[in-house]
Amino acid sequence: MSLTRRRRLGDILLNRGVLTQEQLNQALERQRVTQKPLGTVLSELGFVKPSVMADVLAEQLKIPRANWAEAGRDPNLALLVPAELLREGQFYPLKRQGDTLILAMVDPLDFYAMDKVSRATGMRVEPAVATADEIKLAYNRSFNLASMAQTIISEIEEEKEEEPEPLQTDNIAESPGVKVVQLILAQAVNDRASDIHIEPREKNVIVRFRIDGILRQEMVLPKHIQRDLTTRIKVISNLDITERRRPQDGRFKIRLEQDGREVDMRLSVLPTIYGEKIVIRILDKSATVFQLDEVGFAPESVAEMKAMIKNPQGLILVTGPTGSGKTTTQYAFLNALNTPDKNIITVEDPVEYRIEGLNQVQVNHKIGLDFATSLRAVLRQDPEVVMVGEVRDLETAEIAVRAALTGHLVLSTLHTNSACSSLARLIDMGIEPFMVAATLLGVVAQRLVRRICPECKEQYEVTDPAELAFLKKTGHNVTHLWRGKGCPQCKETGYKGRLPIEEVLIVTKRLRAAIAERANEARLLEIAMEEGFIPMAERGLQRVLEGYTTLEELWRTVFSVDMLEDEMNIKGGRHPDDTEANGQLADDMPVTEIKAV
């Protein structure tokens, strides 16, 4: 390894075309003030991606770049290095070559760190350049749910399946199920999962997480641990552990040890032929509540939404299937409206995020506090803005419409597929057309699509016949699109995070007249298009062409089978609805301490 006659970092970046002279001068000026390494300054300023900086640093220092594709995934390799050193997140054992340990490092010139690892392992250490994110992901991958759970299970003697015996509740805390449940819950929160599925099969138990709307299998547990696992989850949810024949709903909280964060969990238990299937919906109340500009809507859609919520009275609806981001949009509206001169009251089931300045009411069906009852009481509280979690029945719809008609701004949601179909749904529920026409300000219909991972995003030539035919049918004569090739940051999926695909219907004078005359959905859509309405499908295609998502995602979420086969003559698929676990959340629910993974 030669460190002599190095090329200057700035020169390499300039030659590669990833940095301009002006940016370099700005970074050098800041470096003089902060005394930080130039690479650190460039990353902080956002001029160069960490992965590109690592590539350039490897070239400058003539040190190999960490090749994660060739690295082993054996957690025993990581066990060679003391855990307290690995938790610093500055290096990670990449692979072993005889008596030499290749160490992926953020700073490959940190000889003190290399010396510590060498003394701890008794091996010679050679560095390879890596980013902090790559090292963090490698650590999580090796010490993930599957490997840690299997370590716990391997310590337990294999037991042959026997006839069920009466459960001894005094040793529940000692069971392996307790440790595995802690691992599952902590890993799911760390992985940004929205749901946990624990599914008994004939010979094993499958654990799956729903991440970015897609179910992914995380691990397979042996059948003999199923009973401990189910019992532990029931205990922390205050459910009847002896009842295995009927469905049960519950809730609980966990507190993560590493940051003290509390996360609410809604639980549904369903008896199946192989045992009880458990679905846990994760509600992370510490998650950021976005401003409208930050949700990911198109700029013109944001402008239309801001214009809608400036009205002092009327009804605004957000529609879409389960898991389409309706709640996030509702809270973004509330954030924009939340000022000291407004009395804002929400009726929710459950209260997913707590916002300072709002008066939030939790529905409780057990005591008769449903949406309609709560809404009647809310209207006696002199509110300017009322948010109703969902219009589920005629009674709630009538109260919401009357409130909008009598000087209140009302926000709510519906489960419909499009903005125009929401108008017909209200009328079908029993609301008079003239009332809908008089109160409705607008409708936002949306879906969530997975966003292409920015770290592995690449352009490709469109050669797939289905994609070519689709683009031709929709009038887009393009030859190249974007996709993610897969990397450690996105767990080799090519996607990281999600963004909304929306359509915003502003109820104009012409639309009000058509609604009052009971025009059908097709006629309402025709009028809306003439008034400048952009359908969700068209907005989604714009996002594909701009490189935010892929055609595959658009087909999965926005386009139905009928749309693709009848209108586009292309086959596609529907996005499956998320499974929701029902149950009331309350402040007095049990809190379970969860250790860090």
TATA-V599129 format. One record per residue. N is the residue number from 1. SS is DSSP state (alpha for helix, beta for strand, coil for the rest). Layout:
# TATA-V599129
n ss
N SS
N SS
This chain:
# TATA-V599129
n ss
1 coil
2 coil
3 coil
4 coil
5 coil
6 coil
7 coil
8 coil
9 alpha
10 alpha
11 alpha
12 alpha
13 alpha
14 alpha
15 alpha
16 alpha
17 coil
18 coil
19 coil
20 coil
21 alpha
22 alpha
23 alpha
24 alpha
25 alpha
26 alpha
27 alpha
28 alpha
29 alpha
30 alpha
31 alpha
32 alpha
33 alpha
34 alpha
35 coil
36 coil
37 coil
38 alpha
39 alpha
40 alpha
41 alpha
42 alpha
43 alpha
44 alpha
45 alpha
46 coil
47 coil
48 coil
49 coil
50 alpha
51 alpha
52 alpha
53 alpha
54 alpha
55 alpha
56 alpha
57 alpha
58 alpha
59 alpha
60 alpha
61 alpha
62 coil
63 coil
64 coil
65 beta
66 coil
67 coil
68 coil
69 coil
70 coil
71 coil
72 coil
73 coil
74 coil
75 alpha
76 alpha
77 alpha
78 alpha
79 coil
80 coil
81 coil
82 coil
83 alpha
84 alpha
85 alpha
86 alpha
87 coil
88 coil
89 coil
90 coil
91 beta
92 beta
93 beta
94 beta
95 beta
96 beta
97 beta
98 coil
99 coil
100 beta
101 beta
102 beta
103 beta
104 beta
105 beta
106 coil
107 coil
108 coil
109 coil
110 coil
111 alpha
112 alpha
113 alpha
114 alpha
115 alpha
116 alpha
117 alpha
118 alpha
119 alpha
120 alpha
121 alpha
122 coil
123 coil
124 beta
125 beta
126 beta
127 beta
128 beta
129 beta
130 coil
131 coil
132 alpha
133 alpha
134 alpha
135 alpha
136 alpha
137 alpha
138 alpha
139 alpha
140 alpha
141 alpha
142 alpha
143 coil
144 coil
145 alpha
146 alpha
147 alpha
148 alpha
149 alpha
150 alpha
151 alpha
152 alpha
153 alpha
154 alpha
155 coil
156 coil
157 coil
158 coil
159 coil
160 coil
161 coil
162 coil
163 coil
164 coil
165 coil
166 coil
167 coil
168 coil
169 alpha
170 alpha
171 alpha
172 alpha
173 alpha
174 alpha
175 coil
176 alpha
177 alpha
178 alpha
179 alpha
180 alpha
181 alpha
182 alpha
183 alpha
184 alpha
185 alpha
186 alpha
187 alpha
188 alpha
189 alpha
190 alpha
191 coil
192 coil
193 coil
194 coil
195 beta
196 beta
197 beta
198 beta
199 beta
200 beta
201 coil
202 coil
203 coil
204 beta
205 beta
206 beta
207 beta
208 beta
209 beta
210 beta
211 beta
212 coil
213 coil
214 beta
215 beta
216 beta
217 beta
218 beta
219 beta
220 beta
221 beta
222 beta
223 alpha
224 alpha
225 alpha
226 alpha
227 alpha
228 alpha
229 alpha
230 alpha
231 alpha
232 alpha
233 alpha
234 alpha
235 alpha
236 alpha
237 coil
238 coil
239 coil
240 coil
241 coil
242 coil
243 coil
244 coil
245 coil
246 coil
247 coil
248 beta
249 beta
250 beta
251 beta
252 beta
253 beta
254 beta
255 beta
256 beta
257 coil
258 coil
259 coil
260 coil
261 coil
262 beta
263 beta
264 beta
265 beta
266 beta
267 beta
268 beta
269 beta
270 beta
271 beta
272 beta
273 coil
274 coil
275 beta
276 beta
277 beta
278 beta
279 beta
280 beta
281 beta
282 beta
283 beta
284 coil
285 coil
286 coil
287 coil
288 coil
289 coil
290 coil
291 coil
292 alpha
293 alpha
294 alpha
295 coil
296 coil
297 coil
298 coil
299 alpha
300 alpha
301 alpha
302 alpha
303 alpha
304 alpha
305 alpha
306 alpha
307 alpha
308 alpha
309 alpha
310 coil
311 coil
312 coil
313 coil
314 beta
315 beta
316 beta
317 beta
318 beta
319 beta
320 coil
321 coil
322 coil
323 coil
324 coil
325 coil
326 alpha
327 alpha
328 alpha
329 alpha
330 alpha
331 alpha
332 alpha
333 alpha
334 alpha
335 alpha
336 alpha
337 alpha
338 coil
339 coil
340 coil
341 coil
342 coil
343 coil
344 beta
345 beta
346 beta
347 beta
348 beta
349 coil
350 coil
351 coil
352 coil
353 coil
354 coil
355 coil
356 coil
357 coil
358 coil
359 beta
360 beta
361 beta
362 beta
363 coil
364 beta
365 alpha
366 alpha
367 alpha
368 coil
369 beta
370 coil
371 alpha
372 alpha
373 alpha
374 alpha
375 alpha
376 alpha
377 alpha
378 alpha
379 coil
380 coil
381 coil
382 coil
383 coil
384 coil
385 beta
386 beta
387 beta
388 beta
389 coil
390 coil
391 coil
392 coil
393 coil
394 alpha
395 alpha
396 alpha
397 alpha
398 alpha
399 alpha
400 alpha
401 alpha
402 alpha
403 alpha
404 alpha
405 alpha
406 coil
407 coil
408 coil
409 beta
410 beta
411 beta
412 beta
413 beta
414 beta
415 coil
416 coil
417 coil
418 coil
419 alpha
420 alpha
421 alpha
422 alpha
423 alpha
424 alpha
425 alpha
426 alpha
427 alpha
428 alpha
429 alpha
430 coil
431 coil
432 coil
433 alpha
434 alpha
435 alpha
436 alpha
437 alpha
438 alpha
439 alpha
440 beta
441 beta
442 beta
443 beta
444 beta
445 beta
446 beta
447 beta
448 beta
449 beta
450 beta
451 beta
452 beta
453 coil
454 coil
455 coil
456 coil
457 beta
458 beta
459 beta
460 beta
461 beta
462 coil
463 coil
464 coil
465 alpha
466 alpha
467 alpha
468 alpha
469 alpha
470 alpha
471 alpha
472 alpha
473 alpha
474 coil
475 coil
476 coil
477 coil
478 coil
479 coil
480 beta
481 beta
482 beta
483 beta
484 beta
485 coil
486 coil
487 coil
488 alpha
489 alpha
490 alpha
491 coil
492 coil
493 coil
494 coil
495 beta
496 beta
497 beta
498 beta
499 beta
500 beta
501 beta
502 beta
503 beta
504 beta
505 beta
506 beta
507 coil
508 coil
509 alpha
510 alpha
511 alpha
512 alpha
513 alpha
514 alpha
515 alpha
516 alpha
517 coil
518 coil
519 coil
520 coil
521 alpha
522 alpha
523 alpha
524 alpha
525 alpha
526 alpha
527 alpha
528 alpha
529 alpha
530 alpha
531 coil
532 coil
533 coil
534 coil
535 coil
536 alpha
537 alpha
538 alpha
539 alpha
540 alpha
541 alpha
542 alpha
543 alpha
544 alpha
545 alpha
546 coil
547 coil
548 coil
549 coil
550 coil
551 alpha
552 alpha
553 alpha
554 alpha
555 alpha
556 alpha
557 alpha
558 coil
559 coil
560 coil
561 alpha
562 alpha
563 alpha
564 alpha
565 alpha
566 alpha
567 alpha
568 coil
569 coil
570 coil
571 coil
572 coil
573 coil
574 coil
575 coil
576 coil
577 coil
578 coil
579 coil
580 coil
581 coil
582 coil
583 coil
584 coil
585 coil
586 coil
587 coil
588 coil
589 coil
590 coil
591 beta
592 beta
593 beta
594 beta
595 coil
596 coil
597 coil
